[in-house]
Amino acid sequence: MNITGHDLIMACSAIGAGLAVIAGIGPGIGQGIAAGHGAAAVGRNPGAKGDIMSTMLLGQAVAETTGLYGLVIALLLLFVKPLG
């Protein structure tokens, strides 16, 4: 088996893309926890639903950027030619 430099770079790019997509696990867990706590807060104080929901959605949007950055990096590693 003869592995060239190009093959090694392509294999490492695929492995790196897989690792980058793992970055989506953290935001998913964090958003689930935030939604659960937001629902509990609305249950305790229904009058503050608007404030609670807007704060929760803003926090979830910030948390989601990590997963999106991981996806962008994975797509770059898979579809951009590393050797020109």
C-alpha positions, 0 to 999 in steps of 0.5 A, a space after each residue: 500500500 502506497 500512501 501519498 501526501 495527498 491521500 494523507 492530507 485528505 484522510 486527516 481532513 476527513 478526521 478533522 471534519 468529524 471532530 469539528 462536527 462533535 462541537 454540536 453536542 455541547 450547544 445541544 445539551 446547553 440549549 436543552 437545559 436552558 429550555 427546561 429552566 425557562 419552562 420551569 421559570 414560566 411555570 413559577 411566574 407566568 406574568 414574566 413570560 415575555 422577559 423569560 422567553 426573550 432572555 432564554 432565546 438570546 442565550 440559545 442563539 449565542 450557544 448555537 454559534 459554537 455548533 454552527 462554527 463547527 459545522 462551517 469548519 467541517 464543510 471547509 475541511 471536506 469540500 475545499 481543496 487543501 492542495 490547490 
